Amino acid sequence: MNNRYDVVVVGAGPAGSTSARFAAQSGASVLLLEKDREIGIPVRCAEGVGEKGLKTVVDIRPHWIKQKIVGVIFHSPSGKVVKVQSKEIGYVLDRKIFDYELAQIAAEQGAHVATKANVLGLLKKERVCGVVVDFLGERKEIAADIVIGADGIESRVGRWAGIKTHVALYDIETCAQVTAMNIPLESDYCHFFFGKEIAPGGYLWVFPKGNGLANVGLGISGEFSKTKPAIRYLEEFLSTHFPAVAVLTTVAGGVTCAPPLKTIVEDGLLLVGDAAHQTNPVSGGGIVNAMVAAKIAGRIAGQAIKENNVSKKRLMEYPRLWDDAEGKKLGIFYKLKKFIYDMTDNDLEKTADLLLGMPMEKRTLVNIFKSAVVKQPSLIIDILKVFT
Ligand SMILES: Cc1cc2nc3c(=O)[nH]c(=O)nc-3n(C[C@H](O)[C@H](O)[C@H](O)COP(=O)(O)OP(=O)(O)OC[C@H]3O[C@@H](n4cnc5c(N)ncnc54)[C@H](O)[C@@H]3O)c2cc1C
């Protein structure tokens, strides 16, 4: 590890490794720092992605994929089953391998990678100019022209730089997930269960990983987890729906389902991925968004280094391009999330009935959301904006 780099990236999740890769590809000297001892572990994720978005950032390697997904199956609170064939192929990944190899790809482009490297703070003069890191137990100062904060849901980089990153409890989904064997559900579909008894202010997912293995998890709004933790909801669901499963792994985690962060750039600093609240507030999915944003951020960082101009004004090209790519849609998804959050079990049953009354080929994402918002038709324009 050198004492100075053009770009230091904090966190080696999908956002960090992708921004390191693209900054290095643009000719910058890059250091990627990960606090855990091994990249990709622990996995706190259901590992579902859409092929279309992922392909725009990386060549998908077959061994990253545990299960190909051809559609989704919704389960209403009373147990109605609505099957939806998807036009887009999805995958359930093996993130242990995926995250690890994304870092490897960054290294192939010339980025230095360090694990057991816990960033403790930022170096600041007139602007951010490096990081303080505990590397293998030793405290080091690393100078950098640009720091990219890709430190995930627990991000502190933004806060250290003076950016307001606070999220209301209402907008944090607290999650519990098991990876379990003997799940008796169709394995090329992702399953979503809804209902106030199952996952209030959220939903429960079953994402198959092949051969009876699946990620079964749920997210509930932070408002509800105060009275009953997510893991209790999950245990109750497993004992009533899948009493014969063998649980191999249990994890807990959080997802920010908030409006997009207003400031994601400062002089010498960029935030990407969960650290920039770039998850989709409706689904909680953030892998592809993180990578799309990181590709832009990495490139802009590399160009800014070449131009010897790391001012906020120069780096603002990143949020502009990100907004055009996906960012603007997140604001609309947040509006939809607030509506869906307030749906009663009765509303959910009515939506299921509407969808069951449609022929399979009409059950598109647009029509699903349209059916859900019949009580507030003004939202249909928003739905059309994000899906067409
Ligand atoms: C239960 C659950 C299920 C989910 N399911 C899905 C899903 O199916 N599909 C989907 O698209 N998204 C899903 N998500 C969201 C998805 O996991 C995140 O959006 C995605 O991982 C964001 O990538 P990231 O690189 O921004 O952050 P992360 O993947 O969280 O990576 C951040 C990295 O930074 C490191 N780090 C943090 N602080 C420091 C520090 N101070 N110094 C050094 N390193 C640091 C962390 O150790 C971590 O490796 C899920 C999330 C949860 C919690």
The ligand as a Gaussian input file, in Angstrom:
#p B3LYP/6-31G(d) Opt

LIG

0 1
 C      -31.443000      -8.708000       3.451000
 C      -31.120000      -7.954000       2.205000
 C      -31.517000      -8.451000       0.975000
 C      -31.210000      -7.755000      -0.197000
 N      -31.567000      -8.303000      -1.391000
 C      -31.249000      -7.681000      -2.552000
 C      -31.547000      -8.268000      -3.805000
 O      -32.093000      -9.372000      -3.903000
 N      -31.213000      -7.573000      -4.929000
 C      -30.600000      -6.359000      -4.878000
 O      -30.339000      -5.768000      -5.946000
 N      -30.290000      -5.783000      -3.702000
 C      -30.581000      -6.423000      -2.535000
 N      -30.223000      -5.856000      -1.336000
 C      -29.504000      -4.576000      -1.341000
 C      -28.045000      -4.803000      -1.773000
 O      -27.445000      -5.751000      -0.933000
 C      -27.276000      -3.496000      -1.723000
 O      -28.017000      -2.482000      -2.379000
 C      -25.901000      -3.631000      -2.398000
 O      -25.095000      -4.551000      -1.715000
 C      -25.239000      -2.256000      -2.436000
 O      -23.900000      -2.366000      -2.799000
 P      -22.814000      -1.361000      -2.153000
 O      -21.537000      -1.730000      -2.795000
 O      -23.319000       0.018000      -2.205000
 O      -22.778000      -1.742000      -0.592000
 P      -22.319000      -3.083000       0.129000
 O      -22.551000      -4.260000      -0.725000
 O      -22.959000      -3.050000       1.469000
 O      -20.751000      -2.908000       0.290000
 C      -20.201000      -1.970000       1.184000
 C      -18.838000      -2.477000       1.606000
 O      -18.174000      -1.461000       2.337000
 C      -17.470000      -2.063000       3.411000
 N      -17.237000      -1.020000       4.416000
 C      -18.153000      -0.390000       5.185000
 N      -17.563000       0.524000       5.981000
 C      -16.233000       0.469000       5.703000
 C      -15.099000       1.144000       6.213000
 N      -15.221000       2.100000       7.165000
 N      -13.868000       0.837000       5.714000
 C      -13.735000      -0.117000       4.744000
 N      -14.774000      -0.805000       4.241000
 C      -16.017000      -0.519000       4.708000
 C      -18.422000      -3.160000       3.867000
 O      -17.757000      -4.150000       4.643000
 C      -18.929000      -3.695000       2.526000
 O      -18.111000      -4.716000       2.022000
 C      -30.515000      -6.528000      -0.142000
 C      -30.109000      -6.024000       1.102000
 C      -30.394000      -6.734000       2.261000
 C      -29.938000      -6.189000       3.585000

